[in-house]
Amino acid sequence: MASIPSLHQLTVLIMAHLAENVLDLALRHGVEAVEVYALEQSDHTVSYEANQLKQIESSQVEGYGLRIWQNHRPGIAVAFGKFDPQELIDRALALSALNPPEEICWHTGIRNVDHSSPPPETAELVAGAESAIARIREFQSEILCHSDWQWNNHGFRLINSQGLDCTYRESNLSGSLSAEWVRGEDFLQVWAEIEGSDRLQPQDLTQQILARLNWAINSTPAPPGQVPVLFTPKAAEVLLGTVVAAISARQLEQKTTPWTDRLGSQVLDPQITLSQDPSLAPYHLPFDHEGSVTQKFNWIEQGRLQGFYSDLRRAKALGIPSLGNGFRSDLGSKPQPGLFNLVVAPGALSFEQMLDIMTDGMIVDQILGDGGGITGDFSFNLDLGYRVQQGKIVGRVKDTMVSGNAYQALGKDVHLGQERQWQGSLYSPALLVDGLSVTASG
């Protein structure tokens, strides 16, 4: 006896049928090329606020992005939920008439990868959140905790009129925990996240938060002047975000990256190797949003620039390899250069050994604001940071600004930790750099 398909399986079948109908109907209008990008996502979330269960919520979203070329002019239209295919096509055709011609770049072939898994029981999510909150409140009962545990199942199907048919699905489990501690006029908030986990790990969150709460029991002035600064994996993007911008083919095309003519040259400290790894769990990614197979590659190898990440169009125009880096930010956008599973090779030092190097310096863990972008110049207010003296964490630093230049900071005398953590799709160790400016902001 044949098994009855689940609601999720029915949704996938309906979406597949709709995508093919839209493509076939669009071709009847005599266009040169058609592409349909169908996206589906299901979430199941357990949320806690101020130590109490706030809500248990499930949601599902499905959408379609249609891209057509008529007279080589592209037009994009988007629909969510139920929609009229003809209306979607008419909107795409109307927009194509307003756009300049462009070359059509895409792949062919059939690829189907499924890394999805059944959702956990709601009771398991609740138990994970409650155990994490209880452990924090054992440290201090007055602390207010907020926590979200979410199971996410998402996937996309990409088909075009040249025979491309790519389907990808994955599931992951993520958790977040924050602790708010008010002592008189002093307010402290510490947060930690687990991204893309395949199992509940509340102890990982509580260990991170408890360590930081202990470090923050005492307050201390910031070290003055130019000092060494240790960026935790949670804060490493402040510096690495500049590198990500600098190796984008978009910046190369616009000649706004300082590394335009530096391919093969030493651009960072030899300790730094920065790569992408599409097979690395939990963010398996076999192909991008153009159907290009994703490839393992070192963008920076021992400080030397090895390449720029690109979508298909820019790769062809610039004469650089296409390594599976064309991604849509949403259904209504065309593929642009993007990074995934960005991996920083670990160093040789434990966290304690990194502290031992610091006679008088700072730990940056949470910031207010952003990094420096393509210029590399940054100046941010510290949200959560600590002073280190003679290799020991002596207390929390408040009302402090840190400034410098990411290229200079990562250019020499960099130390990397042994242990790495995921922050989004960035997998990085702690980074210790020298000579950043620390000033009082309060």
N, C-alpha and C positions, 0 to 999 in steps of 0.2 A: 504494500500500500504506500503510495507516494506521501511524503511528509507535507504538511501545510506550511507555506512560507510565512515567516514572521512579518510584522508590520514594517520593520526596517528593510527586509528583503523586498517586500512589495514596493516600498518607496524607491529603492534602487532600480527596480525593473521599470517602474513608471517613468523615472527620470531618464533612463537610457532610451526608452521609446520616444519620449518627448524630444530629446536632443536629436535623434535621427530624423524625426518628422520635421523639425525646424530646418535642419540642413537640407533635406530633400526639397522642402517648399521654397527655400531661398534660391536654390539652384534653378528652379523653374522661372525665375525672374531674369535669367540670362546674365547673371553676374559672373565674374571671372573666378572668384574663389570665395569659399565660405568656411568659417570656423565656429564651432559651438563649444563653449566651456561651461560645464554644469557642475555646480558645487552643492554639497549637502553636508550638514553638520547637526549632530545631536549632542546635547549636554545634559548631565545630571549632576546637580550641585547641592551640597549641604553647607549651610552658612550659619556661623555663630557670631553674635555681637554681644559685647560686654559679658562674656562668659556664658551666655544663654543661647539656646537654639533659636535662630531667627526664622529660617525657612528651609524647606526642601523643595527644590524646583527642577523641573525638566523642561527642555525647550528643543525645538527642531526648526532649522532654517534650510530652505533650498532655493537656489537661484540659478539663473542662466545668463551667460554673456554671449551675445552674438556679434561676430565680427565679419563683415563682408567687404569685398572689393569690387567696385563697379568703375570701369574705366581707370583701374589701378588706384582709385581713391577709396581709402578705408572708412568704414562707418561702424560704430559700436553702439549697441543698445542692450539694456539690461532688464530682466524681469525676475520677480520673486513670487513664489507660490503659484497659484493658478493665473494663467495669462492667455491672451489670444496670440498664437504664433504669427498670424498675418500682421497684426499691429506691431509686434516686435520687429519684424522684417521691414515694414514701412518706415519705422523710426530710424533703423540702421541705414536704409537707402537715402533717407532725407539728409542724414548727417554726412554720408559719404560725398554728397554733392558739394558740401562746404569745405571739404578737406583737400589739400594738395595731393597729387599722386605720390605713391611710395612703392618701393620694391617689396614683393611678397617673399618672405623668408620663413620656411617651416620644414618640418620633417614628415616622413611617411613611416608606416609600420604599425604593428600591433603590440601593445605592452599592457600587461595586467598584473598588478601586484596588490596583495591583500595582507596587511599586518593588523587587521582589526581583531578584537577579542570581545567576549561578552562583558557587560557592565558588572561591577561588583554589587553586592547587596547593599541597600541603603543603610542597614544596620552596621555594616563594616565601615562605611564612611563616617557615620555618627560616632562609632567607637574610636576611630582614629582621631577625630577632632577632639573628643572629650578627654581621651588619655593625654593628648598634648597639652590641653588647657589645664588639666589637673596637675600635671608635672610642673608647670610654670607657677601655679598658685601654691604649690608646696614651698617654693622659694620665698614667695611673698603673697599673702592672701589678698592684699589690696590691689594687686595688679589686675587690670581689665584686659582680657584677651579677645581678639577677633580672629576668626579662622574660616577658611573656605577650602572644601575638598571637592574636586570636580573630576568626573569621568567624561571624557570627550571622545566622540567617534566622528571622524570627518573623512571626506574623500572628494575626489573630483573625477570627471570624465572629460577628456579633450578629444574631439573628432574634427576632421576637416575633409574638404572635398577631394583631397589628393590621396585619401586612404589611411590617414593617421587615426588610430583609435587607442588612446591611453586611458587606463583606469587605475586609480590608486586609492587605497583605504588604509587608515590606521586608527588605533585607539591608544589613548594614554590617560594616565591618572596624575593629577597635579594637586598640590596642597600648599596653602599659605597660612602663616601664623604671625600675628603681631601682638606685642605686649606693651601696654601703656601703664607707666608707673608715675604717679604724681606724689611728690614729696614737698609740701609747702608750695613755693612758687616754682619749683623745679619740675619740668615735664620731660619725661623720657619715653620715646617710642622706638622699639626695636622690632624689626620684621625679618622673616626668612621665608624662602620658597623652595619647593621641590617641583621641578619642571619635567613633565613627560615621563614620570616614573611608571613602571609596570606593576608596582605593588605599593601598599601603604607603608610609609616609613616615618611615623610621627616622631620617633626618637631622634632622627636627624635634625628636625626642626628645633626640638626642645634643647638639644645640646648646643646648637648655635646661639640660641637666644639666651640660655642660662649663662653661657660664657660671657656674653656681652653685658648682661645685667650685672654680673660680678665685677667686670672691668669698670662699670659706670658707678659703683657705689660711692667712690670719691670723685670730686671735681678738682681740676688743676688748670693753671694757666697754660696757654699754648706756648710752644718753644718759639723764640723770636728769630726772625731773619730767614736765611736760606737753610733748610734742613732736609734730611732724608725723609721720605714719605712712603709708607707701605700701603698699597691699595689692596684690599681684600678681593677675592674673586667676585664678590657682589658689586664692587666699585671699579673693577678693572676696565669696564667699558669707557670710563672717563678718558682714559688714554688710548685704548684700542679703537674707539670710535673714529678717531682721526685717521688711523691706519686703514680702516675699512673704507672711509671716504677716499683716501688717496689712491687705492688700488682699483677703483671703479672705472670701467670703460667710459662711463658718462663723463667723468672728470677728465679722462684722457682725451676724449673726443673734443671737449671744450677747452683743452689745454689749461685747466685750472689746477691740476695736481702738480705739486712740486717735483714729482717723480716722472714727468713726461719722458725725459730722455735718460732715465736711470736704470733701465732693464738690465739685470745682471750685475748691478752695482751694489755696494754696501750702503744700505739706507737706514738700518737699525743696528743695535748692539748684536754681536754674533750669538748671544745667548737666546735670541728670539727666533723661533720657527713658528709660522702661522699657516695653517692648512685647512682644507675642507675634506670631510670624510663622510660620504653619503651612506656608508654602511654602519656607522656608529650608532648604537642604541642610546637613547630611545627614539631618536629622530631619524629613522630610516627614510631615505628619500631617493628612489631609483631614477626619477626623471623630473625635469622642471615643467613649468607651465607652457612650454613650447614643444614638449615631447622629446627634448634633448636628453640623452642619457647622462646622468650626473657622474662626475669622475673625481677620484681622489687626486688632490694636487696641493703642492706647497706653494702658497703665494709668496711667502717670505721664508727663505731657507738659510738659517744661521745668519740672519741679518741681511741677506741679499735678496733683492727684488726679482721674482721669477715670472710674474705675469699679472694681468689685469682681468678681473671677472667681467663677463659680458653676456648680453643677449645675442641672438643670432644676427640681427641687423647690424649692430655695431661691430661684432666680431668680423663680419665680412668686410665692412667698410674700413676697418682699421687694420685688417690683415693679421688678426690675432686668433688663437685657438678658441673654439666654443666648447666649454667644459660643463654645460648644464646649469647656467646661471641666469636664465630668463624667467622672471617671476612677476606675477600680477599682484599689486597691492590690494586690489578689489576686482569685482566682476567687470566694472566699467573701465578698467585701465588696460592698456596693452602691455606686453611683457617689457620689463626694464631690467638692467643689471641688478642682481641681488645675491647675497651670500646666505649660506645655510651651514649648519654644523661647523661653525668656525672654531677651530681647535688650536689652542696654544700649547706647544710642547712643554712639559713640566721641567722644572729645574732640579737641583740636587739638594736643596735646603728644606729642612722642616720649618714649621712656623716658628718654633723656639729658636732655631739657628738664625732665622731672619731677624728676630728681635735682638739676638746677641750682637749683631752687626751695628745696631743703632745705639750710639752713645746718648744722643738726645734727638728725638724725632717724633713722627706722628703716624698713627694708623687712620686711614680714611675708610669708612665702612658704608656710610650713607651720605648722599649729598643733596643739596637743594639747587636745582638747575641742571644744566647739561654740560657736556664736554666742549672741546674747542672746534669740532667740525674740521673742514678742510684746511683752515689756517693753522690749526694746532694750538692757537692761543686759548687758554681757558682761565676762568676765574670763577670759583663757586664758593658758596657758603656751606659750611660743614653742618650736616644734619646729625651725624653721629660719628664721632672720632675720638681717639685716645692718644695720650702722650706716652712716649716710651723714653725711659731714662736708664742708662746702664743695662740695657737689655731687658728691662722689666716694665710692664704696663702699670703706670702709677695713677691713672684716673682718666675720667672723661673730660674732653675739651669742648667748650661751648663758645658761641659768638666769635667764630673764627672763619677767616677767608683763606683759601689756598689758591695760588695762581702760578702759572708757568706756561711752558710750551711742550706739547706732547712729543713732537719730533725730537726736540732736544732731550727731554726726559728719557725717551726710549733709545736715544742714539748711543749712549755709553753708560757703563757702570750700572747695568741692570742686573738684579738678582731675582730669580723665579723660585717659587715654592714647589714642593713635591706634590702636594694635594691639589686636585682641581675640582671645581664645582660648575654645574650648569646654571647660567642665568639667561633665560630664554634659550636660544640656540647657540650661545657662546659658552664654550667649555674652557675655562681658564684657571690657572693657579693665581696665587697672590703675586703681586709685582712690587718690588722695592726699587725705587728710583731716588736719585740724589738731587739736591739743590733746588727744591721748590720753595716759593716764597710763602710764608705764613704770617698773617697779620690779624690783629683783633678787629672784628667788624661790629661789635656792640658798643 
